[in-house]
């Protein structure tokens, strides 16, 4: 891992605006979990794949986080909706909650996530 770049997630071309996202493994708050990255209005955004209402994964099918209009992220379990650019819940049972952001950036056409105090790589033995 290049400390400046972070950990590779996917090629930037794998993400289409309001389209399918890419999941990746993380250690969140000390436990194995999944993060995801999506593209919205040309920018990549990363979040922990965990609804603010009930701790279940958001995607209804692997990598499908946006609802049909491609403008909001939606939890498949209870219909909570989130603004893709902030992770803030904008409707449904989690109103006022938010998704946990994971720092991501796009460099030379590739998407990387950056570990921090809350999110770490899962070490393989």
N, C-alpha and C positions, 0 to 999 in steps of 0.2 A: 504494500500500500504506500503510495506517495502521500505523505502527511498533508500536503497542500491540496491534492486532488480529492482525497477521500477514497471510498470504496466504490468500485464500478457497479452500476445497476444495469444499464442498458445503453444501446445506441440511441441518440436523440431522435432519430427517424422512427424508432419503435413506438413513439408517443405521438398521437394525433390529437389536435385540439378537441376537447370534449369527448374523446374516445377511450378506448381500452387503456388501462394503466398496467404497470408492472409491479409485481410483488417482490419483496426481498426479505431474507431472514435478519432479525435483529434480536438483541437481548435488551428487553425493555424493563426498567426498574428491577433488574436481576433475574428476569424470567424470559424463556424463549418466546418469541412473538413474531409477528410479520409487520413489515412496513410496506408502504406503497408509494409510487410516484405516478402522477398524472400531468398532463399538459392542459393549461387553460389560458386562453388569450396569449398564446405564444410562449408562456413561461412554465417551467417545471415546478411542481409543488410536491413535497413529501410529507406523509403523515403516518402515525402508528395506525395499523388496521384494527381499530377498536372504537366502537360506537361510544359516545359520551353518555348515552342513556343506560345501556346495559353492555357490559364488556364482551361483546360478540364482534366478529369480523363483519365489515361492511359489505363486501362484494357478494352479489347474488350468484355470480358465476365467476370463476377465477379471473381477476383483472377488470371486472365490470363494476366500476364505482359510480359512474355518472348515471343519472336518470335519463330518460329517453330524449330530452331536449339538449343534453350535453352541457347544461349550464349550472347544475348543482350536483353535489355528491349525495348519494342516498344510501341509508342503511337498509339492507334487504329484509332485516328481521322486523323492524317496527316502523319503517318509513321516515325516520328522522332525516332531515335534509341539511346540508352544510354548504357554505360558500367555499368554492375551491381555492380561492386566493387567500383565505384567512383561517379556514377550518371552523369558523363560528357557525353554530347551529342556527338556522334561520326558520325552522319549522318542525313540528312534530314533538315527540315526548321529551326531547333533550333541550328545548328552548332555553337559551342562556348558556348552554354548555359549549364546548369546543373540542375539536380533535387535537391530539398532541402532535405538534409539528416536528418533523425530522428535517434537519438542514440538508438541502440538496442544491446542486448547481450543475450547470451544463458548460463543459469546456471542450473545445475542439470536436463538437458533435457527439459528445458522450455525456451521460448523466452519472453523477456520483453522489453518494450520501456521506455525510461527515459525522462520525461518532462524537458523542459528547458525554456529559455526566449521566444522562438518562438513557441514552441509546448507545449500545456497544455492539461490535460484531460478535457473532456466535462462534466461539472457538471450537474447532474440530480437533479431536484427539487422535 
